Every structure is written in structure tokens, then in C-alpha cells.
Amino acid sequence: MTTALLKLIAWALAAAVTFATLGPAELRPHAPFGHDGEHAFAFLMVGVAFGVAYAHRRTFVASVSVVMIGVLEVLQLWVPGRHARVEDFVVNALAACLGLTITAGFEWVRARVSTSGTT
């Protein structure tokens, strides 16, 4: 896949999570994972997508992700029917960072395998 397509997918997932966070509750998708599970799954996928799309800037992406997740929680204070919760922020931020870490781990393993195969 091209880098531009990977970035488009990552940003589309971020837009979908933003809509689910700030949009009308009745339009929000629900998964059978429970409240925290839904949050963790959504932000894990966003973290993986951004980890693949921005492989050389993961530390910067992690920092920006945590800040933006905090902004999303605060914005919910002004959205009728929504609530900002510290627990949601923690789950979301940890899941996004875990997604980034997973992609870094896969890249590390792939690099180790490819260098060990050439010796």
C-alpha cells in the first residue's frame, strides 16, 4: 500500500472515532465489548493505523494522540447528551499508544528476521 493510502485510512478512522465521540448517541455504533472495550478497540485500531501510516514519527504521533484524545473528552462537555470522563481518556490514550507500540513491535521483529536471514 502506498503511504498516502495508509494516511488516508488512518485519518478516516480518526474522523470516525471523532464522530462517534461527539456525534449523536443514536448514530454511534455499538460493539459487544462493553463500554471500555468499545473505546479500547476503537482507539487501538486508530493507534495501529497511525503507527503504520507514520512509522517514522511514532513518538510524535503518540504525543499528539494523547493531547487530541484529551481535547475530544473536553469537547464532550459542550455536546448535549455526552459526558467527559477521566476513565475514558485513560482507556482511549492507553489503547492508542498500545496500537502504536504494536506496530513498532511488528516492525522490530520484521527487521530482526530480515537481517538474520541475510547472514
C-alpha positions in Angstrom: 0.0 0.0 0.0 1.2 3.5 -0.6 1.9 5.8 2.2 -0.8 8.2 1.0 -3.4 5.5 1.2 -2.3 4.4 4.6 -2.5 8.0 5.9 -6.0 8.4 4.3 -7.1 5.2 6.2 -5.6 6.5 9.5 -7.3 9.9 9.2 -10.6 8.3 8.1 -10.5 6.1 11.3 -9.7 9.2 13.4 -12.7 11.0 11.8 -15.0 8.1 12.5 -13.9 8.0 16.1 -14.4 11.7 16.4 -17.9 11.4 15.0 -18.7 8.5 17.4 -17.3 10.6 20.3 -19.1 13.9 19.5 -22.0 12.8 17.3 -25.5 11.9 18.3 -25.5 8.9 20.6 -28.2 7.1 18.5 -25.8 7.1 15.4 -22.9 5.7 17.4 -22.0 2.1 16.6 -22.1 -0.4 19.5 -19.9 -3.4 19.8 -20.4 -6.3 22.2 -17.3 -5.5 24.1 -18.8 -3.2 26.8 -18.2 0.5 27.2 -14.4 0.3 27.9 -14.0 -2.5 25.4 -15.6 -0.4 22.6 -13.3 2.6 23.5 -10.2 0.4 23.7 -10.9 -1.4 20.4 -11.6 1.9 18.5 -8.5 3.7 19.7 -6.3 0.6 19.4 -7.3 0.5 15.7 -6.6 4.2 15.3 -3.2 3.7 17.0 -2.3 0.8 14.7 -3.4 2.8 11.6 -1.3 5.8 12.6 1.6 3.6 13.6 1.6 2.1 10.1 1.0 5.3 8.3 3.5 7.4 10.2 6.1 4.7 11.1 9.0 7.1 11.3 7.2 9.6 13.6 5.6 7.3 16.2 6.8 9.2 19.3 5.4 12.5 17.9 2.2 10.7 16.8 1.8 9.2 20.3 2.2 12.7 21.9 -0.3 14.3 19.6 -2.7 11.4 20.0 -2.8 11.8 23.8 -3.4 15.5 23.5 -6.1 15.1 20.9 -7.8 12.4 22.9 -7.9 14.8 25.8 -9.4 17.5 23.6 -12.1 15.1 22.4 -13.0 14.4 26.1 -13.2 18.1 26.9 -15.2 18.9 23.8 -17.9 16.5 25.1 -18.6 19.0 27.9 -20.4 21.1 25.3 -22.2 18.4 23.5 -25.7 17.7 24.8 -26.1 14.1 26.0 -22.4 13.5 26.2 -20.1 13.3 29.2 -16.4 13.7 29.6 -14.8 11.0 31.8 -11.2 10.7 33.0 -11.6 6.9 32.7 -12.5 7.2 29.0 -9.5 9.4 28.5 -7.2 6.9 30.2 -8.6 3.9 28.3 -8.5 5.8 24.9 -5.0 7.1 25.4 -3.6 3.8 26.5 -5.2 1.9 23.7 -3.9 4.4 21.1 -0.4 4.2 22.5 -0.7 0.3 22.6 -1.6 0.4 18.9 1.4 2.4 18.1 3.6 0.1 20.2 2.2 -3.0 18.5 3.2 -1.6 15.1 6.6 -0.7 16.4 7.0 -4.2 17.7 6.0 -5.8 14.4 8.4 -3.6 12.6 11.2 -4.5 15.0 10.5 -8.2 14.6 10.4 -7.9 10.8 13.7 -6.0 10.8 15.3 -8.7 13.0 14.0 -11.5 10.8 15.1 -9.9 7.6 18.6 -9.1 9.0 19.0 -12.6 10.4 18.0 -14.2 7.1 20.9 -12.4 5.3 23.7 -13.6 7.5 
